[in-house]
């Protein structure tokens, strides 16, 4: 009986030890956010100038920094070591820039509304969610980072390189896309009026075009377009390899 009771007590201690710890923090005003060291940033419909940190170990709370410098909210570990199971909830509406590095995650479970947005992902980081940026959106994804989201904007500028993996949907009147160094872009559900695509260095692109499209292909890149654009312009290398079908592959 004593052994059984001791086992139960040890089990309960283990459960309590693993219980999540929450800390609410007040933060200075910001217009951009940078997250790193494997931390997860989640958009929450919370009060402005506040952040909620959720972590498994209360003793590690002091290692999670949430500080504002020059209008940028920086979320990172003080000792610069990567962490797991650390989540920070912040209201991202009206923010103009999001940057993630060090295998961090940016998650937007609710749509984020803003006027302009710059998103930069690198070193294995990931973005998921819906962004409504009224005027301009810039996406830069590199170094094994992943973008899986929907963007609704007027003008889209996108740069994908170094094994980036991108699943992009949404709407844009004018889209400029550049891919290189083994990047993969799936944008079959991205509706555009004008689309310009530069693809090189073994990268692969699938994109939809509604009205006008310009494609520049080089260095064994592959491009596939769907839709019925009224005008399609191809560079000399693409002219030798591209066919106007549902599957348009360079060097097929």
N, C-alpha and C positions, 0 to 999 in steps of 0.2 A: 504493500500500500504506500509506504514511504517512497519507494522507488518510482511508483506511478505518479505520485504527487510531484516529486522532483522533476520528472520528465515534463509534466504539464507546465510547471513554472518556467522551466527553461525554454519551452516552446513559446509561451506568452512573452517572455523577455525578448526572444528572437523576433517575434511579430512586431513588438513595440519598437525595437531597434530599427526595423526596416520601414516603419511608418514614415510617410512623407511629412516634411516640415515646410510650412508656408510662412513667408515673411513679406509684408507689405511695405513698400518703400516710397518715399517722396523724392521725385527727381526734378531737376531744373528743366526749363523749356528746351525743346530740341526740334530740329527740322529733318534730321537724318539719323539713321541708326546703323551701327556696326556691331556685328556679333561674331564671336570666334571661339576657338577651343572646344568645339563640339557641343556648345550650348544650343538649346532649341528656343527660338523666338516665336511667340504665338500672338497673333492679333486678337485683342479682346476689347469689347465695347465697355471699357472702364473709363474712369475719370482721367482727364488729361493730367500730365505731370505726376503720374503714379506708375509703379511697377510692382508686380507680384512675382516673387521668386519661389519656386517649388523645388525642393531638393530632398534626398533621402537621408542626409546626415546633417543634423543641426550644427555640428562642429565645423562643417565646411561652408556654412553660410558666409562667413567673413572672407572666404576665398573667391566669392562671386562678386565682381565689381559691376555696378550700374551707375556710371558717372557721366555727366555731360561736360564736354569740352568744345568750345567754339561752335555751339549749336548742334553738336553730334553726340548722341547717346551711345556710349561705348559699353558693351556688355562682354566681359571676358573674365578669365581666371587670373587672380593676382600672381600666382606662382607660374603662370603661363603654361601649365600642364593641361592636357585634354581631359575632359570629364564626360561622364554619361549620366543620363537621367536627371539633368538639370534643365528646368523650363522657366522661362521668363515671359510673363504676360504683359503686353503693352498695347495701348491704343495707337494704331499706326495711321489712322485717318489723317489726311493732309500732310503726311510726311513726304518729302521729295527725294529721298535716297535711302536705299537698303543695301548693305554690304555684308556678305557672309564668307567666312574663310575657316580653315581648320576643321572641315567636316561638320560644320554647324548646319542647322536647319531653320528655315523661315517658313512658317505655316500661317496661311490666312484662311481660317475656317469660315469667316464671313468676308464679304467683299470689302476691299479697301478703296475709298474714294479720295482722289487727289487731283490736282491740276497737272503737274508734271512729275515724272518718276524716273530715277536712274537706279537700276538693279545691277549689282556686281556680285558674281558668285565665282569662287575659286577653291582650289585644294580640296576637292571632294565634297563641297557643301551642296545643299539642296534647297530648292524653293518649290512650294506647292500652294495653289490657291487662285483666287480671282482678284484682278486689279482693274479698276476703272480710273484711267488717267485721261482727263478731258482733252488735253492738248498734245503732249509729247511724252513718249516712253522710250527709254534706252535700256537695252539688255546687253550685258557682257558676261558671258559664261565661258570658263576656261578650266584647264587642269583637272579633268575628271569630275567636274561639277555637273549637277543635274537641275534642269528647270522643267517643271511639270505644271503648267498653269494656263489660265485664260487671261488675255489682255484685251481691254476695250479702250481704244485710243484713236486720236486723229493721225498722228505721225509716229511711226515705229522705226527705230534704228536698232539693229541687232547684230552682235558680233560674237560668233561662237568658234572656239578653237581648242586645240590640245585635248582631244578626247571628250569634249563636252557632249552631253546627251540632252536634247531638248525636245519636249512634246508641247507644242505651242498652238493654242486655239484662240479664237476671238475675232475682233474686227479692227481694221485700220484703213483709213483712206489711202495713205501712202506708206509703203513699207520698203525699207532698205535692209537687206540681209547679207551678211558676209560670213562664210564658213571656211575653215582651214584646219590643217593638221588633224585629220581623222575625226572631225566633229560630225555628229549625227543630228539632223533636224527633221522632225516630223511636224509639218504645219499644214496638213491636208484640210484641217478645219479652221484655218485662218483666212477670213474673207477680206480681200483687199481690192481697191480700185486700181492702184498703180503699185507694181511690185518690181524691185530691182534685186537681182541675186548675183553675188559673186561667190563662186565655189572653187576651192583649190585643195591640193595636198591631201588626196584620198578622202576628203569629206563627202558626205551624202546628204542630199536634201530632197524632201518631198513637200511641195507647196501648192496651194490653190491660188489661181489668179482669176479675177472677175472681168477686168477690162483691158489693161495694158501691162505687159511684162517685158523686162529686159534680162537676159541671162548671159553671164560670162563664166565659162567653164575652163579649167586648166588643171594640169598635173594630176590626171587620173581621178578627178572628182566625178561624182554622179549626181545628176539632178533629175527629179521627176516632177512634172506639174500636171495638175488636173484643172478642170474648168474649161471655158471657151473664151479666152481673152480675144478682144478684137484685133489687137496688135501684139506681135511677139518679135523682139529683136534679139539676135544671137551673135556672139562673137565668132571669129573665123574658126576656131577650134570646135566650138559647139556646132557650127553648121555641118561639119563633117560627121558628127556623131549623134546629133539630136534628131528625134522624129516627133512629129506632132501626133502623139497618141496618149492614152492614159498612162502609159509607161514610157517616160522620156529619159533614157539613160545614156550618159556619156560613157564612151569606151565599153559598151555592152558587148 
